[in-house]
């Protein structure tokens, strides 16, 4: 199986990471400190989630002075998440 598919599905296996992806989609980019405030999660936990998302090539980062900013690298992931959300809403 394709290693990238495995990385992406593992990256999507946590509700905070999914929320981060939607947040970045809505806000274009965000600093780590802002994400900590948004999700009321510790800075090390947010950094760990972002590292997993970055390894899966779902987000990218840039250093601006003392702050690191994250944005979506692959906007297709939002379409995938939207399809999953639709799927779980459907009755079988």
Secondary structure, DSSP 8 states (H G I E B T S, - for coil): --HHHHHHHHHTSSHHHHHHHHHHHHHSEEEHHHHHHHHT--HHHHHHHHHHHHHTTSEEEEEETTEEEEEES-THHHHHHHHHHHHHHS--
